[in-house]
Amino acid sequence: MMKTEMEPIRIHDPVADRTWEVPRRKVTSLLAEVSERWVANVIVPEAVVRTLVRPDFLEPIRVSAGYVLSLCAIFMKHAAPEWAPLRMGPSSRNCALRVACFDTRDRTPAVWVDHRYSDSILVEALAKLGFPEVHAKLKVNLERDFEGHRRFSMATDDNLLDLNLLEYPGVQRVRGRAFQSTEAFEDYFTSGIRSYGPGTTPNVSTIVDLHKRSDNHFEAMDRYFGFLRTAWGNWKIDSVYRTRNGLYEWRYEGDVAY
């Protein structure tokens, strides 16, 4: 009997009034050429990270100033599954809340990554193709004010996240309380490769490893100020860091019960 090829997944973009067709091929790995990666840190009460970090084997890391909740924003030039040409993949802006942890089972560094969001409607196909869900509910606004200062905001349709950052070139920020140096932040932020996130059923977490294929480093963006508003509280930004130009791979490694 001749094998029949499965119909592609069709996703309609009402904004562009365009329908995309995505092949029904399993996705276990995503590659992305990244132009910028921003991290905005806030210091939060212990109860917040305990609420966010669900697996009982993950212990949130406490720095000297307290517990750090980070919003990681990644601007991708191209992104595609491992079986598709990377340069043909669309651009997108993406973000997620992040808490650095260690795994109490073997004391290795790990990360809790909460719901992932994107401004690309194509991410709706990922969960149907076997990759952990990414929500196409992100609105991003990048602009400059009347004085030419850069401003950007990221907000989700479900009202769980709202980040606002504004550049103040003439103001020198007092160094944030969370990290004494850029090197200290980088050591804290990049030590965990394995990330855990919400699963499709209660008491199950997805496992995604982040592999960076280029050795790029963060720089402190001390001229940026703002606020992070979430469903768990609102906080003044403690520190902002940015890295540019990188090739990243997110590899889905399965699920774990807890």
Sequence and secondary structure as in RCSB ss.txt:
>XXXX:A:sequence
MMKTEMEPIRIHDPVADRTWEVPRRKVTSLLAEVSERWVANVIVPEAVVRTLVRPDFLEPIRVSAGYVLSLCAIF
MKHAAPEWAPLRMGPSSRNCALRVACFDTRDRTPAVWVDHRYSDSILVEALAKLGFPEVHAKLKVNLERDFEGHR
RFSMATDDNLLDLNLLEYPGVQRVRGRAFQSTEAFEDYFTSGIRSYGPGTTPNVSTIVDLHKRSDNHFEAMDRYF
GFLRTAWGNWKIDSVYRTRNGLYEWRYEGDVAY
>XXXX:A:secstr
        EEEEETTTTEEEEE      EEEEEEEEEEEEEEEE HHHHHHH   TTEEE EETTEEEEEEEEEE
EEEEEETTS GGGS  EEEEEEEEEEEETTTTEEEEEE  EEES GGGGGTGGGTS  EE  EEEEEEE TT  E
EEEEEETTSSEEEEEEE TT      SS SSHHHHHHHHHS  EEEEE SSTTEEEEEEEEE S    EE TTEE
EEEEETTEEEE  EEEEEEEEEEEEEEEEEEE 
